[in-house]
Amino acid sequence: MSLRTPTTRALRLLPRHPIRPRCLTSPRLQLRNLSAKSQSLSPAPEPRNLLDSVTLHRLEAERRAYYKRRSYYAAIGVVFGMVAIYATATSVELPPPSNANKLDSGKRADDPMVVLGRERKVVVQKMGEQPEEIPDTVKTGTSTVPEFPRVVEFSDEDVEARADELGPAQSDSGTVEYQLLGLGIRTVSFLGIEVYVVGLYVATDDIARLQEALIRKISSVGSTLVAGEKDALKSKLLDPQEGEKVWGELLKDTHIRSLIRIVPTRNTDFHHLRDGWVRQITARAQNPIHKEEFQDESFGAAMQQFKALFNRGSVPKQKELLLIRDREGKLAVWYDDGKSAQRLGEVKDERLSRAVWLNYLAGKTVASEGARQSVVNGLMEFVERPMGTVSTQVRV
């Protein structure tokens, strides 16, 4: 008989493999299951916004740069468009109106104005040298108006009728001979558009007086200037401040007769020419050198008379406009339309004609720098010769 208890015997009959209780599952597994359930129950996360603050700032900077470039390109296009329109408008030659040249002058058609194209030669003989032949014309540098006459014969009836005597360079018909001092081309805008050719002439009888006045600016006793003295005189004439004084004294005190000849290289009008002179005269009136002299009422009245002379129509290219300054400084204006020479009028105030002449001769900015340089070079040829010998010429 076995001594084991019934309980022992029952345990022996149980399987030998250990049986793990289901309730003893590991906590890690439980947490994993709970996490999976919570993820399945929670809503899906929102997508990340890629346009953060840095990206928005960069896009705004690029947008501003884009519109700034567009504004620059638009401004450049406007400027070039205006330049192209102006160049096209000024380069196209339009026929003048049928009544453009009907001016209010009653002069006859055969009045002597400028005598050109004469078959003659001008010979200058310096002391101790062989005679030097000079051509009758001078090249201007433009194909539209290729040449300017070296010698011009002109007669202003109102001026010459009061002359005391006939000079050696004044013909029997009453015309006075003028010699060319220098010429140049008037240009406008940065494109250098040519407007007209301008030449300054001086009466042959008055050259000796002009020589003496120039020489006395440097030497008080000499009859001619040497190289160093010529350079000093040239520096004075070209200096913006000193030139105003020297040229003003020459025009005011020497009482020489001179003439400005203008020939347009393109179709223009009297208003355009007048406005250019008026702007320059107004600017010169503000100069301290002339401020007191050019500010009174009489000069203002002279300006109004000057403007009225050019209240007219067009001036076709290659037509002549003459500004004449007599011994007293009175200004007379003549115009030749190809059919007749007509006297447009006059201004008696000496300051007005002096201001017009100074527009081409003195100051920091002149109407034609080429003309000023040419005139000064021509005067240097005068002062290197003894006084009174320049006007002694032989014509054959």
C-alpha positions as CSV (number, residue, x, y, z in Angstrom):
1,M,0.0,0.0,0.0
2,S,1.4,3.2,-1.0
3,L,2.2,5.8,1.6
4,R,1.5,8.8,-0.6
5,T,-1.5,10.8,-0.1
6,P,-4.2,11.0,-2.7
7,T,-3.2,14.6,-3.6
8,T,0.3,13.5,-4.4
9,R,-0.9,10.8,-6.6
10,A,-3.1,13.2,-8.5
11,L,-0.2,15.6,-9.1
12,R,1.8,12.9,-10.6
13,L,-0.9,12.3,-13.2
14,L,-0.6,16.0,-14.5
15,P,1.5,16.7,-17.6
16,R,5.1,17.5,-16.9
17,H,5.4,20.6,-19.3
18,P,5.0,23.9,-17.3
19,I,1.9,25.9,-18.0
20,R,2.2,29.7,-17.9
21,P,-0.8,31.6,-16.9
22,R,-2.2,34.0,-19.5
23,C,-2.7,36.7,-17.1
24,L,1.0,37.1,-16.6
25,T,1.7,38.8,-20.0
26,S,4.7,41.3,-20.0
27,P,4.0,45.0,-19.5
28,R,6.0,45.9,-22.6
29,L,3.7,44.0,-24.8
30,Q,0.7,45.6,-23.2
31,L,2.1,49.1,-23.8
32,R,2.8,48.2,-27.4
33,N,-0.7,47.1,-27.9
34,L,-2.2,50.1,-26.3
35,S,0.0,52.4,-28.4
36,A,-1.1,50.7,-31.6
37,K,-4.8,51.1,-30.5
38,S,-4.4,54.7,-29.7
39,Q,-2.7,55.5,-33.0
40,S,-5.5,53.8,-34.9
41,L,-8.1,55.8,-33.0
42,S,-6.4,59.2,-33.1
43,P,-7.0,61.5,-36.2
44,A,-4.3,61.8,-39.0
45,P,-1.8,64.6,-38.5
46,E,-2.1,67.8,-40.7
47,P,0.4,68.2,-43.6
48,R,3.4,70.4,-42.8
49,N,3.2,74.0,-44.3
50,L,6.2,74.5,-46.6
51,L,5.7,78.3,-47.0
52,D,7.4,79.4,-43.8
53,S,8.3,83.0,-42.9
54,V,11.8,82.8,-44.6
55,T,10.3,81.5,-47.8
56,L,7.7,84.3,-47.9
57,H,10.3,87.0,-47.3
58,R,12.5,85.6,-50.2
59,L,9.5,85.5,-52.5
60,E,8.6,89.1,-51.6
61,A,12.1,90.3,-52.3
62,E,12.1,88.5,-55.7
63,R,8.8,90.1,-56.6
64,R,10.0,93.6,-55.7
65,A,13.2,93.1,-57.8
66,Y,11.2,91.9,-60.7
67,Y,8.9,95.0,-60.8
68,K,11.9,97.3,-60.3
69,R,13.6,95.8,-63.3
70,R,10.4,96.3,-65.3
71,S,10.3,100.0,-64.3
72,Y,13.9,100.5,-65.4
73,Y,13.3,98.8,-68.7
74,A,10.2,100.9,-69.2
75,A,12.0,104.1,-68.5
76,I,14.8,103.3,-70.9
77,G,12.3,102.4,-73.5
78,V,10.5,105.8,-73.1
79,V,13.8,107.7,-73.3
80,F,14.9,105.9,-76.5
81,G,11.5,106.2,-78.0
82,M,11.4,110.0,-77.5
83,V,14.9,110.3,-78.9
84,A,13.9,108.2,-81.9
85,I,10.8,110.3,-82.5
86,Y,12.8,113.6,-82.2
87,A,15.5,112.3,-84.6
88,T,12.9,111.2,-87.1
89,A,10.9,114.4,-86.9
90,T,14.0,116.6,-87.4
91,S,15.5,114.5,-90.2
92,V,12.4,114.3,-92.4
93,E,12.4,117.2,-94.9
94,L,9.0,118.7,-95.2
95,P,8.2,121.2,-98.0
96,P,7.6,124.7,-96.7
97,P,4.0,126.1,-97.0
98,S,3.2,128.1,-100.0
99,N,2.8,131.3,-97.9
100,A,5.8,130.7,-95.6
101,N,8.1,133.2,-97.3
102,K,5.5,136.0,-97.6
103,L,7.1,138.5,-95.2
104,D,6.0,142.0,-94.3
105,S,8.8,143.8,-96.0
106,G,8.1,146.1,-99.0
107,K,11.7,146.1,-100.3
108,R,12.2,145.6,-104.0
109,A,13.5,142.2,-105.2
110,D,16.7,143.6,-106.7
111,D,18.1,145.1,-103.5
112,P,21.8,144.3,-103.1
113,M,22.4,142.0,-100.2
114,V,25.2,139.5,-100.6
115,V,27.3,139.4,-103.8
116,L,28.6,135.9,-104.2
117,G,30.2,133.8,-106.9
118,R,32.3,136.6,-108.5
119,E,35.2,135.4,-110.7
120,R,38.0,136.9,-108.7
121,K,41.0,136.0,-106.5
122,V,42.1,137.5,-103.3
123,V,45.8,138.0,-102.9
124,V,47.4,138.9,-99.6
125,Q,51.0,140.2,-99.7
126,K,53.0,140.3,-96.4
127,M,55.9,142.7,-96.1
128,G,59.0,141.0,-97.4
129,E,57.2,138.0,-98.7
130,Q,55.8,136.8,-102.0
131,P,52.0,137.4,-102.7
132,E,49.9,134.6,-101.3
133,E,46.7,133.6,-103.1
134,I,43.7,132.8,-101.0
135,P,40.7,131.0,-102.3
136,D,37.4,132.8,-102.4
137,T,35.5,130.2,-100.2
138,V,36.2,128.3,-97.0
139,K,35.1,124.8,-96.3
140,T,32.5,124.5,-93.5
141,G,32.7,120.8,-92.6
142,T,29.1,119.9,-93.6
143,S,27.8,118.6,-96.9
144,T,24.5,120.5,-96.7
145,V,26.3,123.9,-96.7
146,P,29.7,123.0,-97.9
147,E,31.3,126.4,-98.4
148,F,31.2,130.0,-97.0
149,P,32.4,133.0,-98.9
150,R,35.6,134.5,-97.6
151,V,34.5,138.0,-98.7
152,V,31.0,139.4,-98.6
153,E,29.7,142.6,-100.0
154,F,26.6,144.0,-98.3
155,S,24.6,147.2,-98.1
156,D,22.1,148.1,-95.4
157,E,20.5,151.3,-96.8
158,D,19.5,152.8,-93.4
159,V,23.1,152.3,-92.1
160,E,25.2,153.2,-95.1
161,A,23.1,156.3,-96.0
162,R,24.5,158.0,-92.9
163,A,28.1,157.1,-93.5
164,D,30.4,160.1,-93.6
165,E,32.6,158.9,-96.4
166,L,33.3,156.0,-98.7
167,G,36.1,153.7,-97.5
168,P,38.6,152.1,-99.8
169,A,36.7,148.8,-99.4
170,Q,33.3,150.3,-100.3
171,S,32.3,150.1,-103.9
172,D,30.6,152.8,-105.9
173,S,27.2,151.1,-105.5
174,G,27.4,151.6,-101.7
175,T,28.1,148.0,-100.7
176,V,30.6,147.5,-97.9
177,E,33.2,144.7,-98.0
178,Y,33.3,142.3,-95.1
179,Q,36.0,139.6,-94.5
180,L,35.5,136.3,-92.8
181,L,37.0,136.0,-89.3
182,G,35.8,132.4,-88.5
183,L,32.9,130.0,-88.8
184,G,31.4,127.0,-87.2
185,I,28.4,124.7,-86.9
186,R,25.6,125.2,-84.4
187,T,24.6,121.8,-82.9
188,V,21.9,120.8,-80.4
189,S,21.4,117.9,-78.0
190,F,23.9,115.2,-77.1
191,L,23.3,113.7,-80.5
192,G,25.1,116.6,-82.1
193,I,22.3,117.5,-84.5
194,E,23.4,120.2,-86.9
195,V,21.1,123.3,-87.1
196,Y,23.0,125.9,-89.0
197,V,26.4,127.2,-90.1
198,V,27.4,130.5,-88.7
199,G,30.2,132.9,-89.8
200,L,31.4,136.1,-88.3
201,Y,32.6,138.9,-90.7
202,V,34.2,142.2,-90.0
203,A,34.3,145.2,-92.3
204,T,37.6,145.4,-94.2
205,D,37.9,149.2,-93.4
206,D,37.7,148.4,-89.7
207,I,40.3,145.6,-89.5
208,A,43.1,148.1,-88.6
209,R,41.1,149.5,-85.7
210,L,40.4,145.9,-84.5
211,Q,44.1,145.0,-84.8
212,E,45.1,148.0,-82.7
213,A,42.5,147.2,-80.0
214,L,43.6,143.6,-79.7
215,I,47.3,144.5,-79.5
216,R,46.7,147.1,-76.9
217,K,45.1,144.4,-74.6
218,I,48.7,143.0,-74.3
219,S,51.2,145.6,-75.4
220,S,50.9,149.3,-75.0
221,V,53.7,150.2,-77.5
222,G,54.1,147.4,-79.9
223,S,52.7,147.2,-83.4
224,T,52.5,143.4,-83.5
225,L,52.5,140.5,-81.0
226,V,55.1,137.7,-80.7
227,A,54.4,134.1,-79.9
228,G,54.2,134.5,-76.1
229,E,52.0,137.6,-76.3
230,K,49.7,135.9,-78.8
231,D,49.2,133.0,-76.4
232,A,48.4,135.4,-73.6
233,L,45.8,137.2,-75.8
234,K,44.3,133.9,-76.9
235,S,44.0,132.7,-73.2
236,K,42.1,136.0,-72.4
237,L,39.7,135.6,-75.3
238,L,38.9,132.0,-74.4
239,D,38.6,132.5,-70.6
240,P,35.0,132.3,-69.5
241,Q,35.3,135.4,-67.2
242,E,38.1,137.4,-68.8
243,G,36.6,136.7,-72.2
244,E,33.3,138.4,-71.3
245,K,35.2,141.5,-70.3
246,V,37.6,141.6,-73.3
247,W,34.9,140.9,-76.0
248,G,32.5,143.3,-74.4
249,E,35.0,146.1,-74.5
250,L,36.0,145.3,-78.1
251,L,32.3,145.4,-79.3
252,K,31.4,148.4,-77.2
253,D,34.4,150.7,-77.6
254,T,36.0,150.0,-81.0
255,H,32.9,150.9,-83.1
256,I,33.7,148.3,-85.8
257,R,31.1,147.1,-88.2
258,S,30.5,143.3,-88.2
259,L,28.1,140.8,-89.7
260,I,26.9,137.4,-88.7
261,R,25.9,135.1,-91.6
262,I,23.6,132.1,-90.8
263,V,22.7,129.4,-93.2
264,P,20.5,126.5,-91.9
265,T,21.6,123.0,-92.6
266,R,18.0,121.7,-92.1
267,N,14.5,123.2,-92.3
268,T,13.8,125.4,-89.3
269,D,11.8,128.5,-88.4
270,F,12.3,132.0,-87.1
271,H,10.8,131.1,-83.7
272,H,13.3,128.3,-83.1
273,L,16.2,130.6,-84.0
274,R,14.8,133.5,-81.9
275,D,14.2,131.3,-78.8
276,G,17.8,130.1,-78.8
277,W,19.1,133.7,-78.8
278,V,16.6,134.8,-76.2
279,R,17.5,132.0,-73.8
280,Q,21.2,132.8,-74.1
281,I,20.6,136.6,-73.7
282,T,18.4,136.0,-70.6
283,A,21.1,133.7,-69.0
284,R,23.8,136.3,-69.8
285,A,21.7,139.0,-68.1
286,Q,22.0,137.1,-64.9
287,N,25.8,137.2,-65.0
288,P,27.2,139.6,-62.4
289,I,29.3,141.2,-65.1
290,H,26.2,142.4,-67.0
291,K,23.5,142.1,-64.3
292,E,23.2,145.9,-63.7
293,E,23.6,146.8,-67.3
294,F,20.9,144.4,-68.7
295,Q,18.2,144.9,-66.1
296,D,16.6,148.2,-66.9
297,E,13.3,148.8,-68.7
298,S,14.9,150.1,-71.9
299,F,16.7,146.8,-72.4
300,G,13.5,144.9,-71.8
301,A,11.8,147.0,-74.5
302,A,14.7,146.2,-76.8
303,M,14.2,142.5,-76.1
304,Q,10.5,142.9,-77.1
305,Q,11.5,144.6,-80.4
306,F,14.0,141.8,-81.1
307,K,11.4,139.1,-80.5
308,A,9.0,140.9,-82.9
309,L,11.5,140.8,-85.7
310,F,11.3,136.9,-85.8
311,N,7.6,136.5,-85.4
312,R,7.4,134.9,-88.9
313,G,7.3,131.5,-90.7
314,S,9.8,128.9,-91.6
315,V,13.4,129.2,-92.8
316,P,14.2,126.5,-95.3
317,K,17.7,125.0,-95.4
318,Q,20.4,126.8,-97.4
319,K,18.7,130.2,-97.1
320,E,20.6,133.2,-95.7
321,L,19.9,135.2,-92.6
322,L,22.2,138.2,-91.8
323,L,22.6,140.0,-88.6
324,I,24.4,143.3,-89.1
325,R,26.0,145.5,-86.4
326,D,26.9,149.0,-87.4
327,R,29.4,151.4,-85.8
328,E,26.9,152.6,-83.1
329,G,25.9,149.0,-82.3
330,K,22.5,149.1,-84.0
331,L,21.2,145.7,-85.1
332,A,19.6,145.2,-88.5
333,V,18.2,141.8,-89.7
334,W,18.0,140.7,-93.3
335,Y,16.7,137.5,-94.8
336,D,17.1,136.1,-98.3
337,D,14.5,133.4,-99.3
338,G,16.2,132.7,-102.7
339,K,13.8,135.1,-104.5
340,S,14.6,138.5,-102.9
341,A,16.5,140.0,-100.0
342,Q,14.3,141.5,-97.4
343,R,15.1,143.8,-94.4
344,L,13.1,142.4,-91.5
345,G,13.7,145.3,-89.1
346,E,16.2,146.8,-86.6
347,V,16.9,147.2,-82.9
348,K,18.8,150.4,-81.9
349,D,19.9,149.4,-78.4
350,E,23.6,148.6,-78.6
351,R,23.4,146.2,-75.7
352,L,21.1,143.9,-77.6
353,S,23.4,143.4,-80.5
354,R,26.4,143.1,-78.2
355,A,24.5,140.3,-76.2
356,V,23.8,138.4,-79.5
357,W,27.5,138.6,-80.5
358,L,28.6,137.5,-77.1
359,N,26.5,134.4,-77.5
360,Y,29.0,133.2,-80.1
361,L,32.2,134.7,-78.7
362,A,32.4,134.7,-74.9
363,G,31.4,132.8,-71.8
364,K,31.6,129.2,-70.5
365,T,29.1,127.9,-73.0
366,V,28.7,129.4,-76.5
367,A,26.3,128.7,-79.3
368,S,29.1,127.2,-81.4
369,E,32.4,126.3,-79.8
370,G,33.9,125.6,-83.3
371,A,32.9,129.1,-84.4
372,R,34.6,130.7,-81.4
373,Q,37.8,128.8,-81.8
374,S,37.8,129.7,-85.5
375,V,37.3,133.4,-84.8
376,V,40.0,133.5,-82.2
377,N,42.4,131.7,-84.6
378,G,41.6,134.3,-87.2
379,L,42.3,137.1,-84.8
380,M,45.7,135.6,-84.0
381,E,46.5,135.9,-87.7
382,F,45.6,139.6,-87.5
383,V,47.8,140.4,-84.5
384,E,50.9,138.7,-85.9
385,R,51.1,141.2,-88.7
386,P,51.9,145.0,-88.4
387,M,48.9,147.2,-87.8
388,G,47.2,148.4,-91.0
389,T,48.6,145.7,-93.3
390,V,45.9,143.1,-93.1
391,S,43.3,145.1,-95.1
392,T,45.9,146.0,-97.8
393,Q,44.8,143.4,-100.4
394,V,45.1,143.2,-104.1
395,R,42.2,141.8,-106.1
396,V,42.6,140.5,-109.6
